[in-house]
Amino acid sequence: MGDTRRVVDGERRSTARPLRPAAPPDDGTPPIPRQRRERDALPPKPPADPARDAGAADAESGAKPQPEPGAKPDGESGASGPQQTDSGAEAKAEVAAGGGRRRRMPFAHAVRTRPRQLAVGAARATRAWSRQPGGRTTLPALFLLALVAAAATAGAVVVPAAVGRPETVAEATPSQSVPQTAAAPATPPLPELTGMPGTAAPTGTPLPGATTTPVLPAGRPADSLAGWAQRVSAITGVPVVALQAYAYAELVLAQTNRACQLSWTTLAAIGYVESRHGAANGATLQADGRALPEIKGQPLDGQGGRSRILDTDQGALDDDRVHDRALGPMQFIPTTWQEIGADADGDGVKNPHDIDDAALAAGLYLCKGGRNMTIPGDWWGAILSYNDVRRYAQAVFDKADEYGRLSRNVR
């Protein structure tokens, strides 16, 4: 038995292949079979043959020396029996400790897994989890979250590319960034104006409200532009009285607010869109510039697309104590007129129904805030501040551009 133990365990395990278990002990006890794992590729060991084991035991005992006379046999000896049993137990423990045939399996080979196997395993685990109560609740929520994220990503990429950048008001204009303007009336020329209406001018035709009038023309100051207005009226169809008021307002602003550079064509376009140059509601422009009967818009009660503005003047200007109404050829509301109203004809009254006063007040309003009416952004901003409706501003642009093109060469 000592030789058998040396054969099994005496070799280097890292280099020598393990041997089969030692032969069964002499008492005929069969070896303890080791339970083979599933990974072992070898076929199962056949069961032990008792007859063959018995023959092998007899052959081995026959080779041993005969006991001396008078000695008891091994099975009957009280001293040798326990020793024989200890040897058999030792062999059994050795076989059990060895575990039968051993195989080396490198660690790297044991944990190596193909990507396809990983994917299949993950899919099976996910399906098994989805069948559980927690998975039935969580999986639809995750799926919905993924759909929302995909829709948001597609919207952030596709929608801006399809819609494009919003078009600003200035970019939506026609080919001309500002309306075509005509030359300022130069026949007869007005004197150099040095102040706002209501201040004295040194010589020539005074500003409205001047205290000294060395050369005061007959009628209103704008009458000095009658010759130019008649020529332009023949081309554009704008009434002469209205043209005089628009052109006179341009000349006054050219002296009092040079940075604004407002053209009479813009004022004429506003007058056309607002009241057809003082002809709305059956009114007619008089020679002194007043529109009779007075033009009063519908009540600003919030109906029919109109703004809702409660009365602000106790009906003093619009005869309405409930709501405000737009007034005169340029359609000022009472609060704006009280702020910006002007006296352009020098009669001492700021009258919103007088086209001279209304045209100059409209020019003052458009030039507020340091606007330069030759800059597209300032021009459109001024018109939209007058009436914040895109179609209204476009209509003013179209008409101002038409007047400018028609009267470009008139002097």
GIJOLIN-V971416 format. One record per residue. RES is the residue in three letters. OMEGA is omega in whole degrees, 0 to 359 (999 if undefined). Layout:
RES_OMEGA / RES_OMEGA
This chain:
MET_177 / GLY_179 / ASP_181 / THR_179 / ARG_180 / ARG_181 / VAL_184 / VAL_190 / ASP_186 / GLY_183 / GLU_178 / ARG_185 / ARG_182 / SER_184 / THR_184 / ALA_178 / ARG_182 / PRO_180 / LEU_176 / ARG_179 / PRO_181 / ALA_179 / ALA_180 / PRO_181 / PRO_186 / ASP_185 / ASP_176 / GLY_180 / THR_182 / PRO_179 / PRO_179 / ILE_182 / PRO_177 / ARG_179 / GLN_186 / ARG_178 / ARG_184 / GLU_184 / ARG_181 / ASP_182 / ALA_184 / LEU_177 / PRO_180 / PRO_181 / LYS_179 / PRO_180 / PRO_181 / ALA_180 / ASP_181 / PRO_182 / ALA_180 / ARG_180 / ASP_180 / ALA_179 / GLY_179 / ALA_180 / ALA_179 / ASP_180 / ALA_181 / GLU_179 / SER_177 / GLY_180 / ALA_182 / LYS_178 / PRO_181 / GLN_178 / PRO_181 / GLU_180 / PRO_180 / GLY_179 / ALA_179 / LYS_176 / PRO_183 / ASP_183 / GLY_183 / GLU_183 / SER_180 / GLY_182 / ALA_185 / SER_180 / GLY_178 / PRO_179 / GLN_178 / GLN_180 / THR_179 / ASP_179 / SER_178 / GLY_178 / ALA_179 / GLU_180 / ALA_178 / LYS_179 / ALA_180 / GLU_180 / VAL_180 / ALA_179 / ALA_179 / GLY_179 / GLY_180 / GLY_182 / ARG_182 / ARG_178 / ARG_174 / ARG_178 / MET_181 / PRO_182 / PHE_182 / ALA_180 / HIS_183 / ALA_185 / VAL_181 / ARG_181 / THR_180 / ARG_178 / PRO_180 / ARG_178 / GLN_177 / LEU_181 / ALA_180 / VAL_179 / GLY_178 / ALA_179 / ALA_179 / ARG_179 / ALA_179 / THR_180 / ARG_178 / ALA_179 / TRP_181 / SER_179 / ARG_177 / GLN_181 / PRO_179 / GLY_179 / GLY_179 / ARG_180 / THR_187 / THR_185 / LEU_176 / PRO_179 / ALA_177 / LEU_179 / PHE_178 / LEU_178 / LEU_178 / ALA_178 / LEU_179 / VAL_179 / ALA_178 / ALA_179 / ALA_179 / ALA_178 / THR_179 / ALA_179 / GLY_180 / ALA_183 / VAL_188 / VAL_186 / VAL_178 / PRO_180 / ALA_181 / ALA_183 / VAL_183 / GLY_180 / ARG_178 / PRO_182 / GLU_178 / THR_181 / VAL_182 / ALA_181 / GLU_182 / ALA_181 / THR_175 / PRO_186 / SER_177 / GLN_182 / SER_173 / VAL_182 / PRO_173 / GLN_179 / THR_178 / ALA_178 / ALA_179 / ALA_179 / PRO_182 / ALA_181 / THR_349 / PRO_182 / PRO_173 / LEU_177 / PRO_175 / GLU_181 / LEU_187 / THR_183 / GLY_177 / MET_176 / PRO_182 / GLY_177 / THR_184 / ALA_174 / ALA_184 / PRO_182 / THR_174 / GLY_182 / THR_186 / PRO_171 / LEU_179 / PRO_178 / GLY_182 / ALA_181 / THR_176 / THR_183 / THR_181 / PRO_181 / VAL_183 / LEU_179 / PRO_178 / ALA_180 / GLY_183 / ARG_182 / PRO_182 / ALA_179 / ASP_179 / SER_180 / LEU_186 / ALA_182 / GLY_178 / TRP_183 / ALA_180 / GLN_179 / ARG_181 / VAL_180 / SER_180 / ALA_182 / ILE_188 / THR_183 / GLY_177 / VAL_179 / PRO_183 / VAL_182 / VAL_180 / ALA_179 / LEU_178 / GLN_181 / ALA_181 / TYR_182 / ALA_179 / TYR_177 / ALA_177 / GLU_182 / LEU_178 / VAL_180 / LEU_177 / ALA_179 / GLN_185 / THR_180 / ASN_186 / ARG_183 / ALA_184 / CYS_179 / GLN_178 / LEU_179 / SER_179 / TRP_181 / THR_177 / THR_178 / LEU_180 / ALA_179 / ALA_178 / ILE_178 / GLY_179 / TYR_184 / VAL_185 / GLU_188 / SER_185 / ARG_179 / HIS_175 / GLY_181 / ALA_182 / ALA_178 / ASN_177 / GLY_181 / ALA_179 / THR_177 / LEU_176 / GLN_181 / ALA_180 / ASP_175 / GLY_181 / ARG_177 / ALA_181 / LEU_351 / PRO_184 / GLU_182 / ILE_177 / LYS_181 / GLY_178 / GLN_180 / PRO_180 / LEU_185 / ASP_179 / GLY_180 / GLN_175 / GLY_180 / GLY_180 / ARG_175 / SER_178 / ARG_180 / ILE_177 / LEU_185 / ASP_180 / THR_184 / ASP_182 / GLN_178 / GLY_183 / ALA_183 / LEU_186 / ASP_179 / ASP_179 / ASP_182 / ARG_180 / VAL_180 / HIS_174 / ASP_176 / ARG_176 / ALA_190 / LEU_166 / GLY_183 / PRO_181 / MET_171 / GLN_173 / PHE_171 / ILE_187 / PRO_183 / THR_179 / THR_179 / TRP_178 / GLN_179 / GLU_193 / ILE_185 / GLY_183 / ALA_176 / ASP_185 / ALA_183 / ASP_174 / GLY_179 / ASP_178 / GLY_182 / VAL_173 / LYS_188 / ASN_179 / PRO_179 / HIS_177 / ASP_186 / ILE_176 / ASP_180 / ASP_183 / ALA_181 / ALA_179 / LEU_178 / ALA_177 / ALA_177 / GLY_178 / LEU_180 / TYR_181 / LEU_183 / CYS_181 / LYS_175 / GLY_178 / GLY_180 / ARG_172 / ASN_188 / MET_172 / THR_176 / ILE_185 / PRO_182 / GLY_179 / ASP_181 / TRP_181 / TRP_177 / GLY_180 / ALA_181 / ILE_179 / LEU_174 / SER_177 / TYR_177 / ASN_189 / ASP_176 / VAL_185 / ARG_179 / ARG_177 / TYR_181 / ALA_179 / GLN_178 / ALA_177 / VAL_179 / PHE_183 / ASP_182 / LYS_178 / ALA_178 / ASP_178 / GLU_180 / TYR_180 / GLY_180 / ARG_183 / LEU_187 / SER_186 / ARG_187 / ASN_181 / VAL_178 / ARG_999
